[in-house]
Amino acid sequence: MLKVPEHQVAGHQAIDGNLGPLVDDSGRFYKPLQENERGTKELAFYRSLSSDTLVPDHIRRFFPVFYGSQLLEASDGSGLRPHLALQDLASNHLNPSILDVKMGSRTWYPEASDEYIQRCLEKDRTTTTVSLGFRISGLQIYESKESGFWKPSRKDVLNFTAEDVRLVLRKFVSSNSSDMKPDCCFAPTVYGGPAGILEQLLELKTWFEDQTIFHLNSTSLLILFDKESVLKGRTPLGEVKLIDFAHVVEGKGVIDHNFLGGICSLIKFISEVLSPI
């Protein structure tokens, strides 16, 4: 049985008759191929990634598992449509707190149309993309069984300032995330530690300092964990995954400074939560 993802925080959603991704009970996430070549480019990226020997095994874990493509009934009722079959990253979490962070100070790519570039430029300038090198595209933070999730609207998220980002990164790892003075009590185990989110980001940063295979334009980092795992001492406590590859271009031997700058900035912000000034 296909259903609408319960924990999707950004992107096109399969609600109100719109085209969007679907999930099943086996832990798979089905993303409809986008139009205007974006879908075929993303499919080609996943196919090449699965066989690219230049991508180290320890880096592959940061990408969703790719199961190929599949024809499925589209969520908007338009009939059969090809979908990417991917790992449902939220399926092994009970009540996941999730951040979708779009990386880079520039979300457009040189080969894009002038109209697309102008749209991206406007959003990049009016969000934290240009100033911080990343922007939060969507989020949900699990508060408690009684109050459920805090999930601000897309409009509110787009209006985040640098201070809002700092506050959200603190709320993300707090037991009192609804307060204006979050306690950050989960920060040492979720952000910190030998397998924590910060260490995973540093591992990715090290790779991006050298890799020249591709440039990840408008790609997001999905950061997720659930409080039950922390309270019960389970591992891994937090996960970092790369998602959205419709605008990837060949690196042609050049380092992806746009993505690298964004991840360096995000590392700085998360480090401030662990070691407040």
Protein Blocks (a to p, Z undefined) as FASTA:
>chain_A
ZZddfkbcgdjddeehiacddddfeopacddddeehlmmmmmmmmmmmmmmmklcfklmm
mpccdebjaddddfklnapcdddddddfklmpcbdcdddddedjbfbdfkbcfklmmmmm
mmmmmmmklmnopacfbdcddfbfmlopadddfklmmmpcfklmmmmmmmmmccklmbmb
dgklmmmmmmgojkbmklmmmmmmmmmmmgckbccehiacdddddfklmmnopacfbdcd
dehjklgccfklpacfklmmmmmmmmmmmmmmmmcZZ
